[in-house]
Amino acid sequence: MQTEVHQTMEGQFQLLFDKMKIEMQNQTAELKDSIAKSIMDSMNEKLIPIVEENKELKIRVDTLEKEIESLKGAGRSNNIVVFGIEEKEKSTGSLSNYYEN
């Protein structure tokens, strides 16, 4: 009889232990999910200003590239190539003065 009681108690302790183990595993999984979500939220919060700055910088780069192309075009519009004439002047101003006089 005592052996039966001992086996019954042992079985009940094993069931209790198994339930506690499952509960601890569930809590561990919930904690992992909660921590991961918290980390992701924090990272996203920190990334928002960086993403915004990146967008602004892309727009600025695009604007500057257009401005550079415009300036290149304006610089080329004053260039004239004349073959057969010796070029003694070193700047556009001195060249203009030479041919105007």
Biopython code that builds the backbone (N, CA, C, O; Angstrom):
import numpy as np
from Bio.PDB.StructureBuilder import StructureBuilder

atoms = [
    (1, "MET", "N", (0.824, -1.188, 0.000)),
    (1, "MET", "CA", (0.000, 0.000, 0.000)),
    (1, "MET", "C", (0.871, 1.256, 0.000)),
    (1, "MET", "O", (0.600, 2.217, -0.721)),
    (2, "GLN", "N", (1.898, 1.229, 0.804)),
    (2, "GLN", "CA", (2.771, 2.393, 0.878)),
    (2, "GLN", "C", (3.477, 2.601, -0.468)),
    (2, "GLN", "O", (3.739, 3.739, -0.859)),
    (3, "THR", "N", (3.778, 1.538, -1.158)),
    (3, "THR", "CA", (4.423, 1.627, -2.461)),
    (3, "THR", "C", (3.483, 2.277, -3.466)),
    (3, "THR", "O", (3.909, 3.083, -4.293)),
    (4, "GLU", "N", (2.203, 1.925, -3.392)),
    (4, "GLU", "CA", (1.219, 2.525, -4.303)),
    (4, "GLU", "C", (1.088, 4.025, -4.045)),
    (4, "GLU", "O", (1.029, 4.815, -4.987)),
    (5, "VAL", "N", (1.044, 4.408, -2.798)),
    (5, "VAL", "CA", (0.952, 5.822, -2.429)),
    (5, "VAL", "C", (2.205, 6.547, -2.906)),
    (5, "VAL", "O", (2.135, 7.660, -3.428)),
    (6, "HIS", "N", (3.343, 5.902, -2.720)),
    (6, "HIS", "CA", (4.611, 6.497, -3.147)),
    (6, "HIS", "C", (4.632, 6.693, -4.669)),
    (6, "HIS", "O", (5.070, 7.733, -5.160)),
    (7, "GLN", "N", (4.156, 5.688, -5.407)),
    (7, "GLN", "CA", (4.116, 5.788, -6.868)),
    (7, "GLN", "C", (3.123, 6.858, -7.312)),
    (7, "GLN", "O", (3.389, 7.594, -8.262)),
    (8, "THR", "N", (1.991, 6.946, -6.638)),
    (8, "THR", "CA", (0.984, 7.950, -6.970)),
    (8, "THR", "C", (1.537, 9.343, -6.724)),
    (8, "THR", "O", (1.366, 10.237, -7.553)),
    (9, "MET", "N", (2.192, 9.531, -5.600)),
    (9, "MET", "CA", (2.780, 10.839, -5.296)),
    (9, "MET", "C", (3.892, 11.172, -6.282)),
    (9, "MET", "O", (4.035, 12.316, -6.714)),
    (10, "GLU", "N", (4.668, 10.165, -6.629)),
    (10, "GLU", "CA", (5.751, 10.382, -7.591)),
    (10, "GLU", "C", (5.179, 10.781, -8.950)),
    (10, "GLU", "O", (5.708, 11.670, -9.617)),
    (11, "GLY", "N", (4.101, 10.120, -9.352)),
    (11, "GLY", "CA", (3.435, 10.452, -10.619)),
    (11, "GLY", "C", (2.874, 11.870, -10.595)),
    (11, "GLY", "O", (2.971, 12.598, -11.582)),
    (12, "GLN", "N", (2.286, 12.259, -9.459)),
    (12, "GLN", "CA", (1.731, 13.606, -9.336)),
    (12, "GLN", "C", (2.837, 14.662, -9.368)),
    (12, "GLN", "O", (2.683, 15.719, -9.979)),
    (13, "PHE", "N", (3.948, 14.361, -8.705)),
    (13, "PHE", "CA", (5.085, 15.296, -8.745)),
    (13, "PHE", "C", (5.646, 15.416, -10.164)),
    (13, "PHE", "O", (6.041, 16.497, -10.601)),
    (14, "GLN", "N", (5.672, 14.287, -10.872)),
    (14, "GLN", "CA", (6.174, 14.317, -12.250)),
    (14, "GLN", "C", (5.252, 15.164, -13.128)),
    (14, "GLN", "O", (5.724, 15.952, -13.947)),
    (15, "LEU", "N", (3.932, 15.000, -12.957)),
    (15, "LEU", "CA", (2.975, 15.814, -13.715)),
    (15, "LEU", "C", (3.142, 17.291, -13.383)),
    (15, "LEU", "O", (3.146, 18.143, -14.271)),
    (16, "LEU", "N", (3.279, 17.580, -12.096)),
    (16, "LEU", "CA", (3.471, 18.961, -11.663)),
    (16, "LEU", "C", (4.762, 19.526, -12.248)),
    (16, "LEU", "O", (4.786, 20.658, -12.733)),
    (17, "PHE", "N", (5.821, 18.744, -12.201)),
    (17, "PHE", "CA", (7.104, 19.168, -12.757)),
    (17, "PHE", "C", (6.984, 19.418, -14.264)),
    (17, "PHE", "O", (7.502, 20.414, -14.768)),
    (18, "ASP", "N", (6.308, 18.525, -14.981)),
    (18, "ASP", "CA", (6.131, 18.683, -16.433)),
    (18, "ASP", "C", (5.334, 19.946, -16.760)),
    (18, "ASP", "O", (5.670, 20.675, -17.693)),
    (19, "LYS", "N", (4.264, 20.201, -15.976)),
    (19, "LYS", "CA", (3.461, 21.409, -16.191)),
    (19, "LYS", "C", (4.286, 22.668, -15.928)),
    (19, "LYS", "O", (4.192, 23.647, -16.668)),
    (20, "MET", "N", (5.093, 22.634, -14.869)),
    (20, "MET", "CA", (5.943, 23.786, -14.549)),
    (20, "MET", "C", (6.975, 24.014, -15.656)),
    (20, "MET", "O", (7.273, 25.150, -16.026)),
    (21, "LYS", "N", (7.507, 22.916, -16.170)),
    (21, "LYS", "CA", (8.495, 23.016, -17.240)),
    (21, "LYS", "C", (7.872, 23.647, -18.488)),
    (21, "LYS", "O", (8.470, 24.527, -19.107)),
    (22, "ILE", "N", (6.673, 23.195, -18.852)),
    (22, "ILE", "CA", (5.977, 23.753, -20.020)),
    (22, "ILE", "C", (5.667, 25.229, -19.796)),
    (22, "ILE", "O", (5.839, 26.044, -20.702)),
    (23, "GLU", "N", (5.216, 25.575, -18.600)),
    (23, "GLU", "CA", (4.902, 26.975, -18.288)),
    (23, "GLU", "C", (6.152, 27.847, -18.372)),
    (23, "GLU", "O", (6.097, 28.965, -18.885)),
    (24, "MET", "N", (7.264, 27.346, -17.876)),
    (24, "MET", "CA", (8.518, 28.108, -17.943)),
    (24, "MET", "C", (8.975, 28.277, -19.395)),
    (24, "MET", "O", (9.484, 29.334, -19.768)),
    (25, "GLN", "N", (8.796, 27.249, -20.204)),
    (25, "GLN", "CA", (9.153, 27.353, -21.622)),
    (25, "GLN", "C", (8.281, 28.400, -22.318)),
    (25, "GLN", "O", (8.770, 29.188, -23.127)),
    (26, "ASN", "N", (6.998, 28.401, -21.998)),
    (26, "ASN", "CA", (6.084, 29.399, -22.576)),
    (26, "ASN", "C", (6.474, 30.814, -22.153)),
    (26, "ASN", "O", (6.488, 31.733, -22.972)),
    (27, "GLN", "N", (6.787, 30.979, -20.876)),
    (27, "GLN", "CA", (7.190, 32.299, -20.381)),
    (27, "GLN", "C", (8.501, 32.742, -21.024)),
    (27, "GLN", "O", (8.673, 33.917, -21.350)),
    (28, "THR", "N", (9.417, 31.803, -21.204)),
    (28, "THR", "CA", (10.691, 32.127, -21.858)),
    (28, "THR", "C", (10.453, 32.587, -23.290)),
    (28, "THR", "O", (11.054, 33.563, -23.740)),
    (29, "ALA", "N", (9.579, 31.887, -24.006)),
    (29, "ALA", "CA", (9.267, 32.267, -25.386)),
    (29, "ALA", "C", (8.617, 33.649, -25.427)),
    (29, "ALA", "O", (8.946, 34.464, -26.289)),
    (30, "GLU", "N", (7.698, 33.914, -24.502)),
    (30, "GLU", "CA", (7.047, 35.222, -24.449)),
    (30, "GLU", "C", (8.054, 36.326, -24.152)),
    (30, "GLU", "O", (8.000, 37.400, -24.751)),
    (31, "LEU", "N", (8.969, 36.062, -23.231)),
    (31, "LEU", "CA", (10.000, 37.057, -22.905)),
    (31, "LEU", "C", (10.897, 37.331, -24.109)),
    (31, "LEU", "O", (11.229, 38.483, -24.390)),
    (32, "LYS", "N", (11.288, 36.278, -24.815)),
    (32, "LYS", "CA", (12.124, 36.454, -26.008)),
    (32, "LYS", "C", (11.409, 37.323, -27.037)),
    (32, "LYS", "O", (11.997, 38.242, -27.605)),
    (33, "ASP", "N", (10.123, 37.018, -27.270)),
    (33, "ASP", "CA", (9.347, 37.807, -28.231)),
    (33, "ASP", "C", (9.234, 39.261, -27.786)),
    (33, "ASP", "O", (9.380, 40.181, -28.590)),
    (34, "SER", "N", (8.972, 39.456, -26.497)),
    (34, "SER", "CA", (8.829, 40.810, -25.966)),
    (34, "SER", "C", (10.131, 41.594, -26.091)),
    (34, "SER", "O", (10.121, 42.763, -26.475)),
    (35, "ILE", "N", (11.244, 40.955, -25.769)),
    (35, "ILE", "CA", (12.548, 41.620, -25.866)),
    (35, "ILE", "C", (12.874, 41.941, -27.319)),
    (35, "ILE", "O", (13.338, 43.038, -27.628)),
    (36, "ALA", "N", (12.630, 40.979, -28.211)),
    (36, "ALA", "CA", (12.903, 41.204, -29.635)),
    (36, "ALA", "C", (12.061, 42.363, -30.165)),
    (36, "ALA", "O", (12.564, 43.207, -30.907)),
    (37, "LYS", "N", (10.782, 42.406, -29.787)),
    (37, "LYS", "CA", (9.908, 43.490, -30.241)),
    (37, "LYS", "C", (10.392, 44.828, -29.703)),
    (37, "LYS", "O", (10.402, 45.827, -30.422)),
    (38, "SER", "N", (10.790, 44.846, -28.448)),
    (38, "SER", "CA", (11.283, 46.081, -27.837)),
    (38, "SER", "C", (12.537, 46.580, -28.550)),
    (38, "SER", "O", (12.674, 47.775, -28.812)),
    (39, "ILE", "N", (13.443, 45.669, -28.858)),
    (39, "ILE", "CA", (14.673, 46.044, -29.565)),
    (39, "ILE", "C", (14.346, 46.568, -30.958)),
    (39, "ILE", "O", (14.897, 47.584, -31.382)),
    (40, "MET", "N", (13.458, 45.887, -31.672)),
    (40, "MET", "CA", (13.088, 46.320, -33.023)),
    (40, "MET", "C", (12.412, 47.694, -32.995)),
    (40, "MET", "O", (12.697, 48.546, -33.837)),
    (41, "ASP", "N", (11.524, 47.905, -32.034)),
    (41, "ASP", "CA", (10.864, 49.209, -31.912)),
    (41, "ASP", "C", (11.887, 50.310, -31.652)),
    (41, "ASP", "O", (11.812, 51.391, -32.236)),
    (42, "SER", "N", (12.832, 50.026, -30.780)),
    (42, "SER", "CA", (13.871, 51.007, -30.464)),
    (42, "SER", "C", (14.728, 51.312, -31.691)),
    (42, "SER", "O", (15.053, 52.470, -31.956)),
    (43, "MET", "N", (15.089, 50.275, -32.432)),
    (43, "MET", "CA", (15.901, 50.472, -33.638)),
    (43, "MET", "C", (15.126, 51.271, -34.686)),
    (43, "MET", "O", (15.678, 52.177, -35.311)),
    (44, "ASN", "N", (13.857, 50.939, -34.874)),
    (44, "ASN", "CA", (13.042, 51.668, -35.845)),
    (44, "ASN", "C", (12.922, 53.137, -35.459)),
    (44, "ASN", "O", (12.979, 54.020, -36.315)),
    (45, "GLU", "N", (12.758, 53.388, -34.179)),
    (45, "GLU", "CA", (12.650, 54.759, -33.690)),
    (45, "GLU", "C", (13.926, 55.548, -33.991)),
    (45, "GLU", "O", (13.869, 56.722, -34.356)),
    (46, "LYS", "N", (15.065, 54.893, -33.834)),
    (46, "LYS", "CA", (16.338, 55.557, -34.101)),
    (46, "LYS", "C", (16.603, 55.701, -35.596)),
    (46, "LYS", "O", (17.329, 56.605, -36.010)),
    (47, "LEU", "N", (16.024, 54.823, -36.407)),
    (47, "LEU", "CA", (16.254, 54.870, -37.855)),
    (47, "LEU", "C", (15.419, 55.943, -38.556)),
    (47, "LEU", "O", (15.804, 56.416, -39.625)),
    (48, "ILE", "N", (14.305, 56.324, -37.984)),
    (48, "ILE", "CA", (13.414, 57.287, -38.639)),
    (48, "ILE", "C", (14.141, 58.578, -39.011)),
    (48, "ILE", "O", (14.042, 59.000, -40.163)),
    (49, "PRO", "N", (14.869, 59.231, -38.094)),
    (49, "PRO", "CA", (15.562, 60.464, -38.491)),
    (49, "PRO", "C", (16.664, 60.215, -39.525)),
    (49, "PRO", "O", (16.935, 61.077, -40.362)),
    (50, "ILE", "N", (17.292, 59.053, -39.471)),
    (50, "ILE", "CA", (18.349, 58.744, -40.439)),
    (50, "ILE", "C", (17.753, 58.571, -41.828)),
    (50, "ILE", "O", (18.320, 59.049, -42.811)),
    (51, "VAL", "N", (16.626, 57.899, -41.916)),
    (51, "VAL", "CA", (15.955, 57.707, -43.204)),
    (51, "VAL", "C", (15.507, 59.054, -43.764)),
    (51, "VAL", "O", (15.656, 59.310, -44.959)),
    (52, "GLU", "N", (14.964, 59.908, -42.915)),
    (52, "GLU", "CA", (14.538, 61.239, -43.358)),
    (52, "GLU", "C", (15.727, 62.055, -43.865)),
    (52, "GLU", "O", (15.643, 62.703, -44.908)),
    (53, "GLU", "N", (16.824, 62.019, -43.129)),
    (53, "GLU", "CA", (18.019, 62.749, -43.553)),
    (53, "GLU", "C", (18.534, 62.202, -44.880)),
    (53, "GLU", "O", (18.978, 62.964, -45.739)),
    (54, "ASN", "N", (18.476, 60.897, -45.045)),
    (54, "ASN", "CA", (18.917, 60.272, -46.288)),
    (54, "ASN", "C", (18.069, 60.753, -47.468)),
    (54, "ASN", "O", (18.607, 61.041, -48.537)),
    (55, "LYS", "N", (16.759, 60.842, -47.284)),
    (55, "LYS", "CA", (15.875, 61.347, -48.338)),
    (55, "LYS", "C", (16.247, 62.781, -48.705)),
    (55, "LYS", "O", (16.344, 63.128, -49.882)),
    (56, "GLU", "N", (16.454, 63.609, -47.679)),
    (56, "GLU", "CA", (16.811, 65.012, -47.919)),
    (56, "GLU", "C", (18.145, 65.120, -48.644)),
    (56, "GLU", "O", (18.299, 65.950, -49.540)),
    (57, "LEU", "N", (19.100, 64.296, -48.266)),
    (57, "LEU", "CA", (20.417, 64.331, -48.911)),
    (57, "LEU", "C", (20.336, 63.867, -50.363)),
    (57, "LEU", "O", (21.039, 64.400, -51.221)),
    (58, "LYS", "N", (19.494, 62.888, -50.645)),
    (58, "LYS", "CA", (19.317, 62.435, -52.031)),
    (58, "LYS", "C", (18.742, 63.563, -52.885)),
    (58, "LYS", "O", (19.169, 63.772, -54.021)),
    (59, "ILE", "N", (17.778, 64.282, -52.334)),
    (59, "ILE", "CA", (17.193, 65.414, -53.058)),
    (59, "ILE", "C", (18.251, 66.483, -53.287)),
    (59, "ILE", "O", (18.343, 67.051, -54.375)),
    (60, "ARG", "N", (19.048, 66.754, -52.262)),
    (60, "ARG", "CA", (20.112, 67.771, -52.369)),
    (60, "ARG", "C", (21.149, 67.365, -53.415)),
    (60, "ARG", "O", (21.581, 68.195, -54.215)),
    (61, "VAL", "N", (21.548, 66.098, -53.413)),
    (61, "VAL", "CA", (22.518, 65.604, -54.399)),
    (61, "VAL", "C", (21.949, 65.752, -55.803)),
    (61, "VAL", "O", (22.653, 66.185, -56.715)),
    (62, "ASP", "N", (20.688, 65.398, -55.983)),
    (62, "ASP", "CA", (20.047, 65.524, -57.295)),
    (62, "ASP", "C", (20.047, 66.979, -57.757)),
    (62, "ASP", "O", (20.350, 67.270, -58.915)),
    (63, "THR", "N", (19.706, 67.888, -56.847)),
    (63, "THR", "CA", (19.699, 69.317, -57.169)),
    (63, "THR", "C", (21.096, 69.793, -57.549)),
    (63, "THR", "O", (21.259, 70.520, -58.529)),
    (64, "LEU", "N", (22.096, 69.391, -56.785)),
    (64, "LEU", "CA", (23.473, 69.809, -57.067)),
    (64, "LEU", "C", (23.984, 69.224, -58.380)),
    (64, "LEU", "O", (24.715, 69.892, -59.111)),
    (65, "GLU", "N", (23.606, 67.981, -58.686)),
    (65, "GLU", "CA", (24.014, 67.385, -59.962)),
    (65, "GLU", "C", (23.420, 68.167, -61.135)),
    (65, "GLU", "O", (24.098, 68.399, -62.137)),
    (66, "LYS", "N", (22.161, 68.570, -61.009)),
    (66, "LYS", "CA", (21.531, 69.370, -62.066)),
    (66, "LYS", "C", (22.224, 70.721, -62.199)),
    (66, "LYS", "O", (22.442, 71.211, -63.307)),
    (67, "GLU", "N", (22.566, 71.315, -61.067)),
    (67, "GLU", "CA", (23.256, 72.601, -61.079)),
    (67, "GLU", "C", (24.631, 72.473, -61.735)),
    (67, "GLU", "O", (25.037, 73.349, -62.498)),
    (68, "ILE", "N", (25.341, 71.400, -61.446)),
    (68, "ILE", "CA", (26.656, 71.173, -62.059)),
    (68, "ILE", "C", (26.516, 71.039, -63.570)),
    (68, "ILE", "O", (27.288, 71.636, -64.320)),
    (69, "GLU", "N", (25.543, 70.263, -64.018)),
    (69, "GLU", "CA", (25.329, 70.097, -65.461)),
    (69, "GLU", "C", (24.995, 71.434, -66.113)),
    (69, "GLU", "O", (25.462, 71.733, -67.212)),
    (70, "SER", "N", (24.185, 72.233, -65.429)),
    (70, "SER", "CA", (23.832, 73.551, -65.954)),
    (70, "SER", "C", (25.070, 74.436, -66.066)),
    (70, "SER", "O", (25.261, 75.122, -67.070)),
    (71, "LEU", "N", (25.905, 74.418, -65.034)),
    (71, "LEU", "CA", (27.127, 75.231, -65.052)),
    (71, "LEU", "C", (28.106, 74.742, -66.116)),
    (71, "LEU", "O", (28.787, 75.548, -66.750)),
    (72, "LYS", "N", (28.179, 73.438, -66.312)),
    (72, "LYS", "CA", (29.044, 72.898, -67.365)),
    (72, "LYS", "C", (28.571, 73.394, -68.728)),
    (72, "LYS", "O", (29.373, 73.788, -69.575)),
    (73, "GLY", "N", (27.267, 73.365, -68.922)),
    (73, "GLY", "CA", (26.707, 73.833, -70.192)),
    (73, "GLY", "C", (26.964, 75.311, -70.402)),
    (73, "GLY", "O", (27.288, 75.731, -71.513)),
    (74, "ALA", "N", (26.825, 76.108, -69.346)),
    (74, "ALA", "CA", (27.070, 77.549, -69.452)),
    (74, "ALA", "C", (28.543, 77.812, -69.736)),
    (74, "ALA", "O", (28.875, 78.720, -70.497)),
    (75, "GLY", "N", (29.418, 77.031, -69.135)),
    (75, "GLY", "CA", (30.852, 77.203, -69.370)),
    (75, "GLY", "C", (31.234, 76.845, -70.792)),
    (75, "GLY", "O", (32.107, 77.482, -71.382)),
    (76, "ARG", "N", (30.593, 75.840, -71.341)),
    (76, "ARG", "CA", (30.893, 75.426, -72.713)),
    (76, "ARG", "C", (30.357, 76.421, -73.735)),
    (76, "ARG", "O", (30.888, 76.521, -74.841)),
    (77, "SER", "N", (29.323, 77.149, -73.378)),
    (77, "SER", "CA", (28.718, 78.063, -74.353)),
    (77, "SER", "C", (29.651, 79.220, -74.701)),
    (77, "SER", "O", (29.489, 79.837, -75.754)),
    (78, "ASN", "N", (30.620, 79.528, -73.844)),
    (78, "ASN", "CA", (31.570, 80.607, -74.119)),
    (78, "ASN", "C", (32.828, 80.106, -74.812)),
    (78, "ASN", "O", (33.724, 80.895, -75.111)),
    (79, "ASN", "N", (32.907, 78.819, -75.069)),
    (79, "ASN", "CA", (34.096, 78.255, -75.695)),
    (79, "ASN", "C", (33.950, 78.263, -77.214)),
    (79, "ASN", "O", (32.967, 77.767, -77.763)),
    (80, "ILE", "N", (34.935, 78.828, -77.867)),
    (80, "ILE", "CA", (34.976, 78.833, -79.330)),
    (80, "ILE", "C", (36.345, 78.302, -79.728)),
    (80, "ILE", "O", (37.371, 78.728, -79.198)),
    (81, "VAL", "N", (36.344, 77.385, -80.652)),
    (81, "VAL", "CA", (37.604, 76.844, -81.146)),
    (81, "VAL", "C", (37.833, 77.432, -82.530)),
    (81, "VAL", "O", (37.023, 77.267, -83.442)),
    (82, "VAL", "N", (38.961, 78.122, -82.660)),
    (82, "VAL", "CA", (39.331, 78.719, -83.947)),
    (82, "VAL", "C", (40.655, 78.085, -84.357)),
    (82, "VAL", "O", (41.648, 78.172, -83.635)),
    (83, "PHE", "N", (40.656, 77.454, -85.510)),
    (83, "PHE", "CA", (41.859, 76.798, -85.995)),
    (83, "PHE", "C", (42.678, 77.770, -86.829)),
    (83, "PHE", "O", (42.129, 78.585, -87.572)),
    (84, "GLY", "N", (43.993, 77.677, -86.699)),
    (84, "GLY", "CA", (44.884, 78.484, -87.516)),
    (84, "GLY", "C", (45.306, 79.794, -86.887)),
    (84, "GLY", "O", (46.093, 80.525, -87.488)),
    (85, "ILE", "N", (44.818, 80.122, -85.703)),
    (85, "ILE", "CA", (45.205, 81.362, -85.028)),
    (85, "ILE", "C", (45.969, 80.979, -83.770)),
    (85, "ILE", "O", (45.512, 80.158, -82.975)),
    (86, "GLU", "N", (47.141, 81.587, -83.603)),
    (86, "GLU", "CA", (47.964, 81.296, -82.432)),
    (86, "GLU", "C", (47.326, 81.920, -81.190)),
    (86, "GLU", "O", (46.897, 83.073, -81.216)),
    (87, "GLU", "N", (47.269, 81.151, -80.107)),
    (87, "GLU", "CA", (46.660, 81.629, -78.857)),
    (87, "GLU", "C", (47.764, 82.033, -77.890)),
    (87, "GLU", "O", (48.471, 81.184, -77.348)),
    (88, "LYS", "N", (47.904, 83.349, -77.680)),
    (88, "LYS", "CA", (48.940, 83.869, -76.791)),
    (88, "LYS", "C", (48.355, 84.207, -75.419)),
    (88, "LYS", "O", (49.068, 84.192, -74.415)),
    (89, "GLU", "N", (47.081, 84.504, -75.381)),
    (89, "GLU", "CA", (46.432, 84.912, -74.141)),
    (89, "GLU", "C", (46.141, 83.682, -73.277)),
    (89, "GLU", "O", (45.898, 82.587, -73.787)),
    (90, "LYS", "N", (46.172, 83.889, -71.964)),
    (90, "LYS", "CA", (45.984, 82.774, -71.030)),
    (90, "LYS", "C", (44.612, 82.773, -70.354)),
    (90, "LYS", "O", (44.266, 81.810, -69.670)),
    (91, "SER", "N", (43.829, 83.834, -70.536)),
    (91, "SER", "CA", (42.513, 83.882, -69.907)),
    (91, "SER", "C", (41.489, 84.389, -70.909)),
    (91, "SER", "O", (41.836, 84.982, -71.930)),
    (92, "THR", "N", (40.229, 84.149, -70.600)),
    (92, "THR", "CA", (39.146, 84.585, -71.479)),
    (92, "THR", "C", (39.107, 86.105, -71.583)),
    (92, "THR", "O", (38.872, 86.652, -72.661)),
    (93, "GLY", "N", (39.338, 86.787, -70.460)),
    (93, "GLY", "CA", (39.313, 88.258, -70.453)),
    (93, "GLY", "C", (40.389, 88.850, -71.338)),
    (93, "GLY", "O", (40.110, 89.759, -72.120)),
    (94, "SER", "N", (41.607, 88.359, -71.233)),
    (94, "SER", "CA", (42.695, 88.906, -72.055)),
    (94, "SER", "C", (42.487, 88.562, -73.522)),
    (94, "SER", "O", (42.858, 89.338, -74.402)),
    (95, "LEU", "N", (41.898, 87.406, -73.787)),
    (95, "LEU", "CA", (41.607, 87.024, -75.172)),
    (95, "LEU", "C", (40.532, 87.939, -75.758)),
    (95, "LEU", "O", (40.636, 88.368, -76.907)),
    (96, "SER", "N", (39.500, 88.235, -74.967)),
    (96, "SER", "CA", (38.442, 89.141, -75.428)),
    (96, "SER", "C", (39.003, 90.532, -75.695)),
    (96, "SER", "O", (38.679, 91.149, -76.710)),
    (97, "ASN", "N", (39.843, 91.029, -74.788)),
    (97, "ASN", "CA", (40.456, 92.354, -74.969)),
    (97, "ASN", "C", (41.308, 92.397, -76.229)),
    (97, "ASN", "O", (41.289, 93.396, -76.948)),
    (98, "TYR", "N", (42.044, 91.349, -76.507)),
    (98, "TYR", "CA", (42.937, 91.300, -77.670)),
    (98, "TYR", "C", (42.133, 91.420, -78.967)),
    (98, "TYR", "O", (42.506, 92.174, -79.865)),
    (99, "TYR", "N", (41.037, 90.677, -79.058)),
    (99, "TYR", "CA", (40.264, 90.682, -80.298)),
    (99, "TYR", "C", (39.312, 91.871, -80.391)),
    (99, "TYR", "O", (38.892, 92.227, -81.493)),
    (100, "GLU", "N", (38.959, 92.497, -79.266)),
    (100, "GLU", "CA", (38.110, 93.677, -79.307)),
    (100, "GLU", "C", (38.907, 94.907, -79.720)),
    (100, "GLU", "O", (38.343, 95.832, -80.305)),
    (101, "ASN", "N", (40.193, 94.938, -79.434)),
    (101, "ASN", "CA", (41.036, 96.097, -79.752)),
    (101, "ASN", "C", (41.652, 95.898, -81.067)),
    (101, "ASN", "O", (42.403, 96.755, -81.533)),
]
sb = StructureBuilder()
sb.init_structure("model")
sb.init_model(0)
sb.init_chain("A")
sb.init_seg("    ")
for serial, (resi, resn, name, xyz) in enumerate(atoms, 1):
    if name == "N":
        sb.init_residue(resn, " ", resi, " ")
    sb.init_atom(name, np.array(xyz, "f"), 0.0, 1.0, " ", f" {name:<3s}", serial, name[0])
structure = sb.get_structure()
